């Protein structure tokens, strides 16, 4: 039961829905006709805008009009495009009197413009060798999705599952709770915590991002409450932790363009839109394991996070992602991170498939250890902590005590 008053409920409802509105069809057509589609540039732009947002002394001192313009740029970036000169001019024309906030924004815009010039020059030279625009987009998507994204945002919690899971279903509720509980409970003294990555769509993917944003709300409130009662000699450390937590991206998505999934879900701080399945699937798995294309195997990059894959009931895409991850672990191309198979129906299906494969002599008995079967979301949280040898926080213990599991044998969606 919520302990928030009506104003706090409204504030939280707005906070956990950070995704920008999709840009208009006219805007995307204008940018694509100008050749302004490049996920490498879009990703750089989104990082820059997030850096501004993460600093209240900067973001809150920009005008409403400027913040709206930057939010529209996020929508463009979420769709894989980047602004042209008319977009930059419109933002600058609306800045007004120079302040510390507008100076920081101008620095961000100048950095982005320089990056755009370099990238445009690079891909213009590449076009002599690879004249196909579609091929260039595949190369760009692959660079950002399976190299840059895992390098910066690697070792994440990824949930595979159906886009058709209804938002009021037991599975949606279980996934939301699972991600909220793990991320909130993982808060460290320095303000860092686990991060969630999904396929950015509706259904199970949305539930994972929803849980991540609720966790972000919980984390910032926990730190702010801690600051209020902290002795003077501890305040600086907590203030630094708050800055770190605000700067962290807790909820990420990698969207695939599909005719029956119109846009991204509402609970994303960062999103990439990719047209081809191969780099998108590679990104989901590479970012989960925290390994870029330059890595090979079980080497440790020293990252403090504890990655995992949670496999929920799903269709062709879910099966494809699940078995691809298992194959990479089996072949030594991916660290032995845990894959949790969720719910009895999904578990029975996977175990049945493994039995058939072993009867054919196609897998070894050790390959069964790649998967961890979980009867429900509480079991999954407990086994996640066991797999990584983590002590549960008091938050996690209380969340488990108060939870009545919704994922059981009779529910698939």
N, C-alpha and C positions, 0 to 999 in steps of 0.2 A: 504494500500500500504506500502511495507517494506521500511524503511529508512536506512537499513543496506547496506554497500558497499559489494563488491564481497567477500573480505576476511572475513568480519564479517558473511556473509551468510554461507560460508563454515564452519566457526568455529561453528556457531549455529547448522548447519546440523549435524555435528559430535557430538556436545554436547548432543543433544536431542535423540541420539541413543546409550545409554549406555549399552544395553544388550550384553552379550558376545555371540560369535558364539557357536552353540551347539557342544559338544564334539563328537569326532568320535565314530562310532559304536564299533570299536575295543577297545577304551578307556573304554567305558561303560561296555562292556562285561568283560574286565579285572577286573574292580572294582567290578562288581556284582559277578563274580566268586570268588573273594576274600572276599565276604560278606560286601563290603564297600558301602552299600546303607542304609542310615539312615537320615531322614530329620531333626532330632534334631541336629545331628552333622553338616549337611550341612548348616543349618540356623545359627549356631554358627560361622561357618567359614565365611559365607557371611557377617555377622555383623563385624567380625574382619577385613576383607579386606576393607569394606566400611569405617571403622574408619581410616585406613591408607590413603585411597584415599581422605578423607575429609580434610586431612592436607597437603596442597601443599608443605610445607617445608620437609615433609617426602616423599610423592609420587614422586615429581619431581626430588628428589635426589637419587631415585633408578634407576638402569640401565634399558635401554630399554628391555633387555632380562628378567630381573626380573619382570618388569611390565607385560610383555607378559605372563610370567609363572603364575602370580597372576590372570591375566584375564582368562587364561585357567582353573585355579582353580574355578573361578566364574562360568564358563560354567559347570564344573562338579557339583558344588553346585546347580546351577539352575536345574539340572536334578535329584537332590535328592541324589547324591553320595558324597563321601568324599575321599581325597587322601590317598594313601598307602605310605609306607616308601620310595619307589623309587621316588615318586613325591617330598617328602620332601628333599631327598638327592639331586635331580636335582636342586631344588631351591637354596639350601645352597651352592652347588658346584659353582653356578654362581654368588654368591654375591660379590666376590672380596674383596677389601680392606674394613676394618671395618670403618663405618661412623655412625653418629647419626641415619641416616635413616635405615641402615642395622641392627643396634642394636634394633630399634623399631620393625622391621620386625621379627627379631629373637625372640623377646619377644612374638609377636603374634603367631609365629609358635609353640613355646614352650607351650603357653597356650592352643592352639588347640590340640597339641599332648597329653597333660595331660587330656583334656576333652575327647578325643577319647578313651584313656585307661579306663577312668571311665565308659563311655557309653558302650564300648565293654564288660567290665566285668559285667555290669548290665544286658545287654541283653543276655549274655551267661548264667547267672544264671536264667534269665526269661525263657530261652529256655527249661528248665526242666519242667516247668509248661505249657508253650505254645510253643510246638515244631514246629508248623507251621510257616514257614518264612513269608508267606503272612499275617498271623494274627499279627505277630510282626510288620510288616510294617504298618498295619492298626493302631495298638496301637501307634507307633511312630508318624505317620501322625496326629493322633488325638491329641496327647500331644502338638505337636508344632503348629498345626493349630487352635485349639479351646482353647488353654490355653496360650502358650508363645507368639504367635503372637499378640492376642488382648491385652495381658498384657503390651507389649512394644509399639505396634503400633496401639492401639485401637482408636476408634472414628474417622472413616475415611469416605470419600465420595466414595460410591460404585455405579457403573453403571451396570445395567443388560441389556443385549441386544444380538442381533444375532452375531454369529461369521461370518456370511455370508454377512454382510454389506460391500459393496465395498468401498475402500478407497477414491474414487472420488465422493461419493454419498452425497446428502444433509444431511442424517442422520449422517454420519461420521463427516462431517464438523460441524454440530450442537453440537455433543458430544465433539469434540475436543475443540471448542470455549467455551462451557459451563464449562468444567473442567479447562481450562486455565484461564478463567475470574474469577472463584470463588477462585482458589488457589492464583493467583497473587494478587487479591484484598484483600486477607485475611492476607497479610504480617503484622506482629506485630512489635512493637519497638524492641523486643528482638531477632528478626530474625526468629521466628517460624511462621508457617502458616499451612493451611489445607493440607491434604495428600490424594492422590487418590489410591484406590485399585480396581483391576479388576480381571477377570478370566484369564488374561495373554495371551489370544489367539488373533486371528485376529479380523477384523470387528469392532463392537462397543467397544469391550474390548481394542483393540489397539488405537482407537480414544481417549478413556479416558486417557490412559497412555501417548499418544502423547501430549494431552493438559497439562498434569501434568508436563512433561519435558519442554515444552515451558514456563510454569509458573516458573519452577526452574531457567531457563535462565533469565526470566524477573526479578525475585526476586534478584538474585545475581548482575545483572547489576544495578538495582535500588539502592542497598546498596553500591556498589562500586562507583557509581556516587555521592551518598550522601556523601561518605567519602571524595571525592576529594574537595568538597566545604565546608566541616565542619570546624568549629573553633576548635582550639587545644583542648579545654576542653571537646569537644563532641566526639573526634575521638576514644577514647578507647571504649566507649559504642557501637559505630557503628562497630568497628573492632570485638568486641565480637559477635555482631549480625551476621556479615558475617561468623564467625566461626560456629555459631549455624546453620545458613542456609545451609552451606556446609555440616554439619554433618547430617542434616535431610534427611530422605529418603522420597522424594515427590511422587515417582511412584513405586507402588508395584503390584505384581501379584501372584495369586494362580492358577497354571495350572493343568488341568486334562489331563492325558495321554489318547489320543484318536487316532485311526488309521487315521482319516481324518483331524486332526489338528497336523501337524508334530512337530512344536516347538513353543516356546514363541515368542511374538512380540518384536520389536526392541527398545521399549521405557521403559525399566524396569531397575530400580536400584537394586531391590530385587525380587526374585521369589522363590516360592516353587513348586515342581512338585509332585502331589499326584495321586496315581493310582485309588483311590476309591472316588466316588462322595460324600458319606456321610460326611467325615471329610472336604472335600473341600467346600461343601455348608455351613457347619457349620462355617468354617473359614471366608468365605465371610461375613456372617451375624454377627457373633460374633465380628469380627474386625470392621465392620461398627459401631456397637453399643458400642464398647469398653468394652465388657463384656466377661470375661473368664468363664470357666465352674464353677468357685467357686461363681459367682454372680447369683443372681436370682431376676429379677424385675427391679425396678426403682431407685435403690440407685445411688448416684452420686459419681463418682471417682475423681471429681475435675479437670478433664482434660479440658484444654481451648478450644479444638477443637469443631466444630459444625457439627456432622455427618448427613448424608442424604443418601437415596437410590434414584437413578434416574432410572426409568424403561422405556426402549426404546422398540420399536417393536422387537419381537423375537419369537423363537420357543418353543419347549418343555422345554428346560433348563431355559429359561427366565421366563416362566410361573411358573415353579416349584420353582424357587428362590423367585419370587415376592410373591406368595401366602404363602410360608413358612414364610417369613418375616412378612407378615400380620397376620398370625396365631400366631406367637410368641408375637406380640404386643397385639393382642386380648386377649391372655391368660395371659398376665402380665409377660411373660418370657423375655421380651425385653423392654427397655425404649421406651417411645412414640416418637421416632424419626420420622421425616417426610419421607414419601414415595411419591415421585413426579412421576406421570404418564405422560409421555411425548408425546405430539402431539394428534391431534383430533382422529385419527384412533385408537391408543392404548387406549386413554381415553374412547372412545365409547365402546370398547370391555370390559374393566374393569367395567364400569358402568352397562353395560348389564348383566354381570355376577353377579354383586351385586344385581341387580333387581330380577334376578331369585332366588338367594339364599334367599332374603328377602321374596319373594312370597311363598317359601317353608317353611318359618318360621325357617330357619337355621341360620340366623344372626339377630342382633339387629340393629335398626336405627343408634345407636351410632357408629357401625362398619364402616359406610361410612366415618367417620372422619379420619380413618386410612390413607386414600389416599387423595392426593392433585392433582387435574387435572391441567395440564399446556398446553396451546395451542402451545407454541413454546419455544425455548431455552431462549429467553429474559424473557418471562413470568416466566420461571423456576428460573432464577437467582433472579428476584425480589421476588418471593414467598419464595425462600430459605432464603433470608435476613429477610423477614417478619416472617417466622416460628421461626427463632432464635433471633428475635428482635435485629438485627444487623444493624448498619448504614453502608451504602455503602461507599467504599473508592472512591476517585476521579478517580482512575484507572477504577473501575467497572462502574461508571457513564459514563465515556467517552467511554468505550467499548460498552455499551448499545446504546449510541447515534450514534456510528459509525456502528452498526451491522444491516444488513438486514437479518432477520431470514430465515433460509433454511428449517426448520422443519414445514411442513404444512399439510393440509388435503390430498393432492394427493400423498404424498411420504411416503413410508414405508421402503425402503432400499436405 
